[in-house]
């Protein structure tokens, strides 16, 4: 797991740089916590989710408090990246922390290109996307799979689906998703053959396969 680290851009204090180089763990008290990188989330919410609090005592090196905080933030699917920095060491072994995060964007809108209006209406209810929610990679993958299943069931088993993420103009950390769909040709059944069947006729078995038809043959 990732852990807190000294931020070289914030301090060149030798004592601060040596915190993780100590041979034996030392207890420190969290004196102050700040959050950077927020665009739409309340910094206090981020701190609350992390489980870290002013007054907490941590032993460095050796604590797992920072890795647990990162895990809690990841679990909420609110951030795309998170780092915890020790930015200041003061008297009585008190330290300041910075939670540096990269927020996941929110979904402002989504659309489909390359299909008829009726199909677009059907797809909107099947992709499982909700506007104004934090967008995750899993949500995009699930939407693509839902579209693929929709066209598989219609016989378009070679459908090509690509998704593009565009920043929404005039919005704070919001994106639009565009699904480009190429249905291609339907997959047709050339012939149906049965082996090992002695009880029923092939014709009777074919009648049981509703929706699956062989291509019509004309002979002269």
Buried (B, 14 or more C-beta within 10 A) or exposed (E): EBBBEBBEEBBEEEEBBEBEEEEEEEEBBBBEBEBEBBEEBEBEEBBEBBEBEEEBEBEBEEBEBBBBBBBBBBEBBBBBBBBBBBBBBEEEBBBBBBBBBBBBBBBBBBEBEBBEEEBBEEBEEEBEBEEEEBBBEEBBEBBBEBBBEBBEEEBBEEBEBEBEEEEBEEBEBBBBBBBBBBBEEEEEEEEEEEEEEEEEEEEEEEEEEEEEEEEEEEEE
